């Protein structure tokens, strides 16, 4: 089935549409040349959520209608594919194409190590978070009954409290109360996630992350990076050993405060300089080279260059981004010049021949 590249509708004034912040964010990432399969890596959103958002954008006219699938195209989608939801409105509408999320140049499983549990998608922990109604009840309990109490009395409560009082005390702004909550034998991951999400004092966050079991939890880490009071030093300590792809997602997540995003980009550069070659290849391929913009001036080792040269490249965007990467190895530039996608598109070849590391014969031929 023809691969879909979502394209904004130039004839529609987006200011007249009632777009949610999430829909506006996804729309801002669409350039008309990015395959839908690459949107999860680009936006950090799970495929199921993207399917719903893209369907709404098409329904509202923000995206151009998609061409109908070819009759000869197979009906069954690949295991990693998803198909956006269709409206049930009576007017006829072209079916949205199957969105295969497997990157075109994704590395084989043998080359890339499996992701650990801590780098799994955020959606995996969504179901484990407290419902918003329960959170409102806890907050109300704290504001009306607990907050008026003296600090030492709240600390005493925190040491021995049970739910719902224990969960309500996770909203306390005083670090000493949070430390007492963490010392309570009944405190578990749901309480740790509440502290990571709502506590706004670096001292309390340091106390939370001092508990290894809590600091390793995906849900705790997800809320920590969105906490505006997370110290940069604490972020570096916790994320210095994370996978490059995870650091890239944090550095580009609009829900993350700019100070933390900046720290994530700094850690990404440090890790890219010394990290495993497989992770570097994973980062470059899964982002279609977009991550290279944050890696200016950082060369790659011989193993990384070898892995990159062992692949077939079909994505024009990936080729363009590598061609604009000043540190691209000479062997990789020479390898790209041999690709069928480059031979069919003279502008791509011209871009590669102008690279400082392009072979001399290619420069003469492209002159």
BALUM-661318 format. One record per residue: residue in three letters; x, y, z of N, C-alpha, C in turn. Coordinates in steps of 0.02 Angstrom, whole numbers, padded with zeros to 5 digits, always signed. Layout:
AlaXYZXYZXYZ/...
//
This chain:
Unk+00042-00059+00000+00000+00000+00000+00045+00062+00000/Unk+00026+00113-00036+00065+00173-00042+00077+00205+00027/Unk+00140+00224+00038+00156+00253+00103+00128+00325+00106/Unk+00099+00342+00162+00067+00407+00170+00116+00457+00201/Unk+00120+00516+00171+00158+00571+00200+00109+00627+00216/Unk+00086+00633+00277+00036+00685+00295+00060+00754+00274/Unk+00017+00791+00241+00035+00856+00215-00017+00908+00237/Unk+00004+00964+00268-00044+01016+00287-00081+01044+00227/Unk-00143+01063+00238-00185+01090+00184-00172+01165+00178/Unk-00139+01188+00124-00122+01259+00118-00182+01305+00108/Unk-00239+01276+00088-00298+01317+00074-00341+01329+00136/Unk-00321+01302+00193-00360+01309+00254-00323+01354+00303/Unk-00358+01403+00330-00330+01447+00381-00334+01410+00448/Unk-00277+01387+00472-00275+01347+00533-00300+01385+00594/Unk-00299+01452+00590-00323+01491+00647-00398+01485+00657/Unk-00432+01463+00605-00505+01456+00610-00526+01388+00637/Unk-00477+01343+00646-00493+01275+00669-00486+01271+00745/Unk-00528+01231+00775-00526+01221+00848-00479+01163+00863/Unk-00414+01175+00857-00364+01122+00868-00343+01121+00941/Unk-00335+01060+00967-00309+01053+01035-00234+01066+01033/Unk-00203+01080+01091-00130+01091+01092-00092+01031+01063/Unk-00117+00971+01076-00083+00911+01051-00089+00906+00975/Unk-00148+00923+00948-00157+00922+00875-00113+00976+00842/Unk-00110+01034+00874-00067+01087+00847+00006+01068+00847/Unk+00027+01032+00899+00097+01009+00903+00113+00960+00847/Unk+00069+00911+00836+00080+00862+00783+00081+00897+00715/Unk+00034+00944+00705+00030+00979+00641+00093+01020+00628/Unk+00123+01047+00681+00184+01087+00673+00243+01044+00652/Unk+00238+00979+00661+00293+00933+00644+00286+00904+00573/Unk+00232+00921+00538+00221+00893+00472+00247+00940+00419/Unk+00292+00914+00377+00320+00955+00323+00300+00930+00254/Unk+00257+00879+00252+00235+00853+00188+00283+00804+00156/Unk+00342+00795+00186+00391+00749+00158+00412+00695+00208/Unk+00380+00695+00266+00397+00646+00317+00347+00588+00316/Unk+00370+00526+00306+00324+00469+00307+00290+00463+00374/Unk+00228+00441+00374+00191+00435+00436+00224+00385+00483/Unk+00260+00338+00456+00293+00288+00498+00345+00319+00544/Unk+00370+00379+00527+00423+00410+00566+00396+00459+00618/Unk+00330+00469+00619+00302+00519+00665+00308+00499+00739/Unk+00302+00435+00758+00312+00419+00829+00380+00441+00856/Unk+00434+00428+00817+00500+00449+00839+00507+00524+00839/Unk+00474+00557+00791+00480+00630+00785+00442+00667+00840/Unk+00383+00641+00858+00340+00676+00906+00345+00648+00976/Unk+00367+00585+00983+00368+00553+01048+00301+00527+01070/Unk+00251+00528+01026+00185+00503+01043+00177+00431+01021/Unk+00138+00391+01057+00127+00321+01037+00086+00317+00973/Unk+00094+00263+00933+00058+00256+00870-00017+00262+00877/Unk-00046+00232+00930-00119+00234+00937-00143+00306+00945/Unk-00106+00346+00984-00125+00415+00994-00118+00455+00930/Unk-00064+00442+00893-00054+00477+00829-00109+00461+00779/Unk-00131+00398+00779-00185+00379+00733-00246+00421+00744/Unk-00265+00430+00808-00324+00470+00825-00314+00543+00805/Unk-00255+00570+00819-00242+00641+00804-00243+00653+00729/Unk-00210+00610+00691-00209+00618+00618-00279+00613+00588/Unk-00319+00568+00615-00387+00560+00591-00427+00624+00602/Unk-00418+00655+00661-00454+00716+00676-00431+00773+00631/Unk-00365+00776+00618-00338+00829+00575-00365+00823+00504/Unk-00370+00761+00479-00399+00751+00412-00472+00771+00413/Unk-00508+00751+00466-00579+00765+00470-00593+00840+00472/Unk-00548+00879+00504-00558+00951+00509-00531+00989+00449/Unk-00499+00953+00402-00474+00986+00343-00404+01015+00351/Unk-00372+01004+00409-00305+01030+00420-00253+00995+00378/Unk-00267+00931+00360-00222+00892+00317-00257+00880+00251/Unk-00217+00877+00198-00244+00863+00132-00274+00793+00132/Unk-00330+00782+00095-00358+00715+00090-00306+00668+00061/Unk-00307+00607+00085-00257+00558+00063-00280+00522+00000/Unk-00234+00505-00045-00253+00468-00105-00278+00399-00087/Unk-00327+00376-00124-00354+00309-00111-00301+00257-00124/Unk-00304+00203-00086-00256+00150-00094-00266+00115-00161/Unk-00211+00090-00188-00215+00054-00252-00254-00010-00243/Unk-00297-00029-00293-00335-00091-00286-00292-00152-00278/Unk-00231-00147-00306-00188-00206-00303-00150-00211-00238/Unk-00156-00159-00197-00118-00159-00135-00146-00211-00087/Unk-00103-00244-00049-00128-00294-00002-00170-00262+00052/Unk-00219-00299+00075-00264-00273+00125-00234-00278+00194/Unk-00198-00332+00207-00172-00343+00274-00113-00298+00286/Unk-00111-00267+00345-00056-00223+00363-00001-00263+00398/Unk+00059-00235+00397+00114-00268+00431+00102-00264+00506/Unk+00136-00307+00545+00125-00307+00616+00139-00241+00650/Unk+00187-00202+00622+00204-00139+00653+00165-00081+00624/Unk+00114-00094+00584+00077-00040+00552+00014-00025+00589/Unk-00012+00037+00578-00078+00051+00604-00114+00093+00552/Unk-00180+00092+00556-00220+00128+00508-00262+00180+00545/Unk-00257+00245+00526-00296+00295+00561-00370+00281+00558/Unk-00405+00302+00610-00476+00292+00613-00512+00332+00559/Unk-00567+00306+00534-00605+00340+00482-00668+00370+00513/Unk-00688+00426+00488-00750+00455+00512-00809+00413+00489/Unk-00861+00416+00527-00921+00378+00509-00974+00425+00481/Unk-00954+00486+00461-01000+00534+00432-01028+00507+00367/Unk-01088+00527+00347-01118+00499+00288-01083+00518+00223/Unk-01047+00576+00221-01017+00596+00158-00960+00548+00141/Unk-00948+00536+00076-00894+00490+00056-00826+00520+00074/Unk-00782+00476+00089-00715+00499+00110-00664+00446+00091/Unk-00607+00470+00067-00554+00424+00048-00524+00391+00109/Unk-00510+00326+00106-00480+00291+00161-00410+00318+00174/Unk-00393+00324+00237-00324+00342+00254-00280+00281+00244/Unk-00219+00291+00221-00175+00234+00207-00149+00203+00271/Unk-00125+00142+00263-00093+00108+00319-00029+00144+00336/Unk-00018+00158+00400+00042+00194+00421+00090+00144+00451/Unk+00140+00123+00412+00190+00076+00436+00242+00115+00475/Unk+00247+00100+00539+00292+00139+00582+00362+00111+00585/Unk+00378+00059+00549+00445+00033+00548+00488+00079+00506/Unk+00540+00112+00534+00580+00158+00494+00608+00124+00433/Unk+00612+00161+00376+00635+00132+00314+00705+00104+00321/Unk+00747+00139+00359+00816+00117+00366+00829+00091+00436/Unk+00778+00062+00467+00787+00038+00536+00838-00017+00538/Unk+00876-00018+00591+00929-00067+00598+00899-00135+00614/Unk+00930-00190+00589+00906-00257+00606+00913-00269+00680/Unk+00872-00315+00705+00873-00330+00776+00941-00354+00799/Unk+00978-00387+00753+01044-00412+00772+01093-00355+00784/Unk+01082-00297+00752+01129-00241+00759+01114-00198+00818/Unk+01049-00189+00834+01030-00143+00887+01009-00182+00949/Unk+01036-00164+01007+01016-00199+01069+00945-00182+01086/Unk+00909-00229+01117+00839-00215+01136+00835-00160+01188/Unk+00781-00121+01186+00771-00069+01235+00757-00100+01302/Unk+00784-00067+01354+00770-00092+01420+00702-00067+01442/Unk+00679-00095+01497+00612-00079+01521+00604-00006+01538/Unk+00657+00025+01560+00652+00095+01581+00644+00142+01522/Unk+00661+00120+01460+00654+00163+01402+00592+00146+01362/Unk+00546+00108+01390+00484+00092+01356+00442+00155+01349/Unk+00393+00154+01301+00353+00214+01290+00316+00235+01353/Unk+00304+00301+01358+00269+00327+01416+00200+00298+01424/Unk+00170+00278+01368+00101+00253+01371+00096+00191+01415/Unk+00152+00155+01424+00150+00094+01463+00134+00108+01536/Unk+00148+00169+01560+00136+00184+01629+00074+00226+01639/Unk+00041+00247+01585-00017+00290+01592-00072+00256+01633/Unk-00082+00191+01619-00136+00156+01654-00121+00148+01728/Unk-00056+00154+01748-00039+00144+01817-00045+00208+01858/Unk-00050+00266+01825-00057+00329+01860-00126+00335+01891/Unk-00130+00375+01944-00194+00386+01977-00242+00422+01930/Unk-00307+00403+01929-00356+00441+01890-00359+00513+01912/Unk-00376+00558+01865-00378+00629+01881-00429+00644+01937/Unk-00484+00607+01940-00533+00618+01992-00503+00604+02061/Unk-00465+00549+02065-00433+00532+02129-00381+00585+02148/Unk-00344+00610+02099-00294+00662+02113-00328+00724+02141/Unk-00385+00742+02113-00422+00799+02138-00445+00789+02210/Unk-00465+00728+02225-00487+00714+02294-00428+00718+02343/Unk-00370+00692+02322-00311+00695+02366-00291+00768+02378/Unk-00291+00807+02325-00271+00877+02331-00319+00915+02377/Unk-00383+00901+02368-00433+00934+02409-00425+00915+02482/Unk-00412+00851+02495-00400+00827+02563-00341+00863+02594/Unk-00287+00871+02555-00229+00905+02582-00243+00978+02596/Unk-00275+01012+02548-00286+01084+02556-00334+01100+02614/Unk-00386+01059+02623-00437+01075+02672-00421+01049+02742/Unk-00389+00990+02747-00381+00959+02812-00308+00956+02836/Unk-00261+00947+02790-00192+00936+02811-00149+00999+02809/Unk-00157+01038+02757-00116+01098+02750-00122+01146+02809/Unk-00181+01155+02839-00186+01200+02896-00149+01176+02958/Unk-00130+01113+02960-00095+01086+03019-00024+01112+03023/Unk+00005+01117+03083+00076+01136+03089+00121+01086+03053/Unk+00179+01111+03032+00225+01068+02993+00245+01006+03032/Unk+00262+01013+03095+00284+00954+03133+00229+00902+03140/Unk+00166+00925+03142+00110+00878+03146+00101+00842+03079/Unk+00111+00877+03024+00106+00845+02958+00162+00794+02950/Unk+00221+00810+02976+00277+00762+02973+00260+00699+03012/Unk+00231+00707+03071+00211+00649+03111+00158+00608+03076/Unk+00110+00641+03044+00059+00605+03005+00092+00566+02949/Unk+00140+00597+02915+00171+00566+02855+00207+00501+02873/Unk+00235+00498+02933+00272+00438+02952+00227+00377+02962/Unk+00164+00387+02981+00121+00331+02998+00055+00329+02959/Unk+00045+00375+02913-00020+00381+02879-00032+00323+02831/Unk-00096+00311+02818-00118+00265+02766-00157+00305+02714/Unk-00170+00274+02657-00211+00307+02607-00282+00316+02633/Unk-00316+00371+02616-00296+00422+02567-00253+00477+02595/Unk-00241+00479+02661-00202+00533+02690-00130+00532+02664/Unk-00102+00471+02657-00034+00466+02633-00027+00496+02562/Unk-00074+00480+02519-00072+00509+02451-00082+00584+02453/Unk-00125+00608+02498-00137+00680+02503-00074+00717+02525/Unk-00035+00686+02569+00026+00718+02593+00080+00723+02539/Unk+00073+00686+02485+00121+00691+02429+00116+00759+02395/Unk+00063+00798+02409+00054+00864+02381+00086+00918+02425/Unk+00115+00897+02481+00143+00946+02528+00205+00980+02496/Unk+00210+01047+02499+00267+01081+02469+00330+01081+02513/Unk+00325+01056+02575+00382+01058+02621+00424+00994+02613/Unk+00489+01000+02598+00531+00941+02588+00533+00894+02648/Unk+00530+00921+02708+00533+00878+02768+00473+00831+02771/Unk+00415+00855+02749+00356+00812+02747+00364+00758+02694/Unk+00391+00776+02637+00402+00728+02583+00451+00674+02606/Unk+00504+00694+02641+00552+00645+02667+00517+00597+02715/Unk+00472+00622+02756+00435+00579+02802+00389+00532+02764/Unk+00358+00556+02710+00316+00513+02668+00358+00456+02640/Unk+00418+00472+02617+00461+00421+02586+00485+00370+02638/Unk+00487+00390+02701+00508+00343+02755+00451+00299+02779/Unk+00390+00315+02757+00332+00275+02777+00335+00207+02741/Unk+00327+00154+02780+00332+00086+02752+00278+00072+02700/Unk+00223+00110+02702+00168+00098+02655+00178+00135+02588/Unk+00228+00176+02584+00240+00215+02523+00263+00170+02466/Unk+00230+00176+02409+00247+00136+02351+00255+00179+02289/Unk+00256+00148+02231+00266+00184+02169+00212+00236+02155/Unk+00148+00222+02168+00098+00275+02156+00112+00338+02195/Unk+00137+00332+02257+00153+00392+02296+00216+00426+02268/Unk+00265+00386+02248+00325+00415+02219+00309+00455+02156/Unk+00263+00429+02115+00244+00465+02055+00208+00530+02070/Unk+00168+00531+02124+00135+00593+02144+00187+00645+02165/Unk+00237+00623+02203+00289+00670+02224+00327+00697+02164/Unk+00346+00652+02118+00383+00674+02058+00342+00723+02016/Unk+00277+00715+02016+00234+00756+01974+00217+00823+02006/Unk+00206+00825+02071+00178+00885+02102+00224+00921+02151/Unk+00276+00889+02175+00319+00923+02223+00364+00972+02187/Unk+00370+01032+02213+00406+01086+02178+00465+01111+02218/Unk+00500+01068+02252+00559+01088+02289+00616+01039+02272/Unk+00673+01065+02248+00728+01020+02229+00752+00975+02286/Unk+00746+00998+02347+00769+00957+02404+00725+00894+02410/Unk+00659+00903+02403+00615+00845+02405+00625+00798+02347/Unk+00640+00826+02288+00653+00783+02229+00717+00744+02238/Unk+00768+00776+02268+00830+00740+02283+00817+00681+02329/Unk+00774+00692+02380+00758+00638+02427+00722+00581+02392/Unk+00678+00599+02345+00642+00548+02307+00691+00505+02266/Unk+00736+00538+02231+00783+00502+02187+00837+00465+02225/Unk+00843+00480+02290+00891+00442+02330+00868+00370+02340/Unk+00803+00357+02329+00777+00289+02332+00784+00257+02263/Unk+00829+00209+02256+00845+00180+02191+00784+00150+02157/Unk+00742+00116+02196+00683+00084+02166+00635+00136+02136/Unk+00629+00193+02168+00586+00245+02142+00618+00280+02082/Unk+00683+00294+02087+00717+00330+02033+00719+00289+01968/Unk+00715+00222+01974+00718+00179+01915+00650+00170+01882/Unk+00597+00191+01914+00530+00180+01887+00517+00226+01828/Unk+00489+00198+01774+00475+00237+01714+00426+00294+01727/Unk+00374+00280+01767+00326+00332+01782+00355+00389+01823/Unk+00397+00373+01871+00430+00425+01911+00474+00468+01866/Unk+00512+00437+01822+00558+00474+01779+00518+00517+01730/Unk+00462+00491+01707+00421+00529+01659+00397+00594+01691/Unk+00375+00591+01754+00351+00651+01786+00407+00695+01809/Unk+00464+00667+01826+00521+00707+01847+00544+00755+01792/Unk+00549+00730+01731+00574+00773+01677+00525+00829+01660/Unk+00461+00820+01680+00412+00872+01668+00405+00920+01728/Unk+00442+00906+01781+00440+00948+01841+00487+01007+01831/Unk+00461+01069+01833+00504+01127+01820+00558+01138+01873/Unk+00553+01105+01931+00602+01113+01983+00655+01058+01984/Unk+00655+01015+01934+00706+00963+01932+00775+00995+01920/Unk+00822+00987+01966+00888+01017+01957+00925+00984+01898/Unk+00962+01025+01861+01000+00999+01804+01051+00947+01826/Unk+01080+00958+01885+01129+00910+01910+01098+00843+01925/Unk+01036+00843+01950+01001+00781+01964+00983+00746+01899/Unk+00961+00785+01849+00945+00755+01784+01007+00721+01755/Unk+01063+00755+01756+01125+00725+01728+01143+00661+01764/Unk+01134+00661+01829+01152+00601+01868+01107+00542+01850/Unk+01043+00556+01840+00995+00502+01826+00995+00480+01754/Unk+01009+00526+01707+01002+00510+01636+01068+00503+01600/Unk+01124+00506+01636+01189+00503+01602+01202+00436+01570/Unk+01167+00384+01591+01178+00318+01562+01119+00294+01520/Unk+01072+00340+01505+01013+00320+01466+01031+00314+01392/Unk+00988+00280+01355+01000+00271+01284+00995+00338+01249/Unk+01032+00344+01194+01034+00406+01156+00964+00425+01131/Unk+00925+00376+01110+00859+00390+01084+00814+00419+01138/Unk+00821+00395+01200+00781+00421+01254+00800+00493+01270/Unk+00865+00508+01269+00888+00576+01281+00864+00623+01226/Unk+00863+00599+01165+00838+00640+01109+00764+00657+01119/Unk+00725+00609+01141+00653+00621+01152+00642+00672+01207/Unk+00681+00667+01261+00673+00716+01315+00693+00786+01290/Unk+00746+00789+01251+00770+00854+01227+00723+00887+01177/Unk+00675+00849+01150+00629+00877+01101+00556+00874+01123/Unk+00545+00857+01186+00477+00851+01212+00452+00920+01234/Unk+00399+00944+01203+00373+01010+01220+00342+01013+01290/Unk+00327+00956+01319+00300+00955+01387+00355+00960+01440/Unk+00418+00957+01418+00474+00961+01464+00499+01033+01468/Unk+00512+01059+01528+00537+01128+01535+00602+01137+01495/Unk+00612+01198+01471+00670+01213+01429+00736+01198+01464/Unk+00740+01211+01530+00802+01198+01566+00820+01124+01564/Unk+00770+01081+01571+00783+01008+01568+00797+00986+01497/Unk+00762+01015+01448+00776+00998+01378+00848+01016+01360/Unk+00870+01074+01385+00939+01095+01371+00989+01047+01403/Unk+00975+01026+01465+01019+00977+01498+01019+00911+01461/Unk+00961+00890+01434+00957+00828+01396+01000+00832+01333/Unk+00998+00890+01300+01039+00897+01239+01113+00896+01255/Unk+01132+00925+01313+01202+00923+01333+01225+00852+01348/Unk+01183+00815+01384+01200+00746+01400+01201+00704+01336/Unk+01156+00718+01289+01156+00682+01225+01222+00690+01189/Unk+01248+00751+01186+01312+00763+01153+01368+00725+01188/Unk+01367+00725+01254+01420+00690+01291+01416+00615+01279/Unk+01354+00589+01280+01345+00516+01270+01360+00496+01198/Unk+01344+00540+01150+01356+00523+01080+01431+00518+01067/Unk+01471+00558+01101+01543+00558+01090+01575+00493+01114/Unk+01544+00460+01163+01575+00401+01192+01529+00340+01194/Unk+01467+00347+01170+01418+00292+01175+01430+00236+01125/Unk+01392+00182+01131+01398+00125+01086+01380+00143+01014/Unk+01414+00113+00967+01401+00127+00896+01329+00109+00877/Unk+01303+00055+00906+01235+00034+00889+01183+00087+00908/Unk+01194+00119+00965+01148+00171+00986+01153+00233+00941/Unk+01212+00249+00918+01220+00306+00872+01183+00293+00807/Unk+01190+00233+00781+01155+00215+00719+01080+00217+00730/Unk+01057+00190+00786+00986+00191+00802+00959+00262+00803/Unk+00996+00307+00835+00975+00377+00840+00971+00410+00772/Unk+01022+00401+00730+01023+00433+00665+00967+00407+00620/Unk+00958+00341+00618+00908+00312+00573+00837+00325+00597/Unk+00824+00316+00662+00756+00322+00687+00730+00394+00686/Unk+00776+00442+00684+00755+00513+00679+00763+00539+00609/Unk+00779+00496+00562+00793+00516+00492+00844+00572+00490/Unk+00893+00568+00533+00948+00616+00533+00932+00682+00567/Unk+00872+00692+00592+00855+00756+00624+00897+00768+00687/Unk+00915+00714+00721+00954+00721+00782+01024+00750+00768/Unk+01047+00745+00706+01114+00769+00690+01120+00844+00698/Unk+01065+00881+00696+01068+00953+00705+01093+00972+00774/Unk+01083+00928+00823+01107+00942+00891+01176+00912+00903/Unk+01206+00882+00852+01270+00848+00860+01324+00878+00816/Unk+01317+00942+00801+01365+00975+00757+01434+00972+00787/Unk+01483+00954+00745+01552+00952+00767+01573+00887+00800/Unk+01527+00839+00808+01544+00775+00840+01555+00722+00787/Unk+01616+00697+00779+01629+00644+00731+01606+00577+00757/Unk+01606+00526+00714+01588+00458+00734+01648+00413+00728/Unk+01646+00359+00764+01701+00311+00763+01695+00265+00702/Unk+01746+00225+00691+01747+00181+00633+01691+00130+00633/Unk+01673+00103+00691+01620+00052+00693+01553+00083+00674/Unk+01540+00144+00698+01477+00177+00679+01475+00190+00604/Unk+01531+00214+00576+01533+00226+00504+01522+00162+00465/Unk+01552+00107+00490+01544+00043+00456+01471+00019+00457/Unk+01438+00027+00515+01368+00007+00519+01324+00050+00474/Unk+01338+00114+00470+01298+00158+00427+01309+00142+00354/Unk+01370+00121+00337+01386+00106+00267+01359+00038+00246/Unk+01335-00001+00293+01311-00068+00276+01236-00070+00262/Unk+01206-00012+00248+01133-00009+00239+01115+00023+00173/Unk+01055+00007+00151+01027+00038+00091+00983+00097+00113/Unk+00993+00153+00080+00957+00215+00098+00906+00232+00044/Unk+00844+00241+00066+00790+00259+00020+00755+00323+00039/Unk+00768+00348+00099+00733+00408+00123+00771+00471+00101/Unk+00741+00513+00060+00773+00576+00040+00789+00620+00099/Unk+00744+00622+00149+00757+00665+00207+00818+00643+00245/Unk+00825+00577+00255+00883+00551+00291+00947+00568+00253/Unk+00946+00558+00188+01005+00573+00147+01022+00647+00150/Unk+00971+00690+00146+00983+00762+00150+01014+00782+00217/Unk+00988+00755+00271+01014+00773+00337+01086+00749+00347/Unk+01102+00690+00320+01171+00667+00324+01216+00710+00281/Unk+01191+00731+00222+01231+00773+00178+01246+00841+00209/Unk+01202+00864+00254+01212+00928+00288+01252+00920+00353/Unk+01269+00860+00369+01306+00845+00430+01381+00851+00414/Unk+01414+00902+00440+01484+00916+00422+01531+00861+00443/Unk+01512+00822+00495+01557+00769+00519+01542+00701+00487/Unk+01501+00699+00436+01486+00636+00402+01551+00605+00376/Unk+01564+00541+00390+01627+00510+00369+01631+00507+00292/Unk+01691+00512+00264+01699+00508+00191+01670+00444+00162/Unk+01680+00388+00199+01654+00324+00173+01578+00325+00168/Unk+01544+00359+00215+01471+00362+00213+01448+00406+00154/Unk+01481+00461+00142+01464+00504+00084+01472+00465+00019/Unk+01528+00428+00014+01539+00388-00046+01485+00334-00053/Unk+01465+00304+00003+01414+00252+00001+01347+00281-00021/Unk+01330+00340+00003+01266+00371-00015+01264+00388-00090/Unk+01321+00408-00117+01324+00425-00188+01308+00365-00233/Unk+01315+00305-00206+01301+00245-00245+01229+00222-00239/Unk+01190+00254-00196+01122+00232-00184+01076+00249-00243/Unk+01028+00205-00255+00982+00215-00311+00941+00278-00301/Unk+00923+00293-00239+00884+00354-00225+00922+00416-00245/Unk+00988+00416-00237+01029+00474-00255+01037+00477-00331/Unk+01045+00420-00363+01052+00420-00436+00990+00447-00470/Unk+00932+00434-00440+00869+00457-00472+00855+00530-00459/Unk+00888+00559-00409+00874+00629-00391+00938+00670-00393/Unk+00950+00705-00448+01010+00747-00455+01020+00797-00398/Unk+00968+00829-00371+00981+00875-00315+01014+00842-00255/Unk+00995+00778-00241+01027+00743-00186+01101+00731-00201/Unk+01115+00711-00262+01184+00699-00281+01225+00764-00277/Unk+01196+00819-00299+01232+00882-00297+01247+00902-00224/Unk+01198+00889-00180+01208+00906-00110+01265+00864-00080/Unk+01268+00801-00098+01321+00758-00072+01390+00775-00101/Unk+01392+00793-00165+01457+00809-00196+01487+00874-00168/Unk+01444+00916-00139+01468+00978-00109+01492+00969-00037/Unk+01484+00908-00011+01505+00895+00058+01582+00897+00062/Unk+01610+00925+00115+01683+00928+00121+01717+00860+00118/Unk+01683+00807+00138+01713+00740+00139+01693+00699+00077/Unk+01665+00730+00027+01647+00693-00034+01711+00673-00071/Unk+01710+00614-00105+01768+00593-00144+01786+00644-00197/Unk+01850+00650-00213+01873+00700-00261+01843+00689-00329/Unk+01837+00625-00352+01809+00612-00418+01736+00632-00422/Unk+01700+00623-00364+01630+00644-00364+01623+00719-00368/Unk+01669+00755-00335+01668+00829-00338+01680+00853-00409/Unk+01728+00820-00443+01743+00840-00512+01684+00825-00558/Unk+01652+00767-00546+01595+00748-00587+01535+00792-00575/Unk+01527+00818-00513+01470+00859-00497+01481+00932-00511/Unk+01543+00950-00529+01558+01020-00541+01526+01045-00605/
//
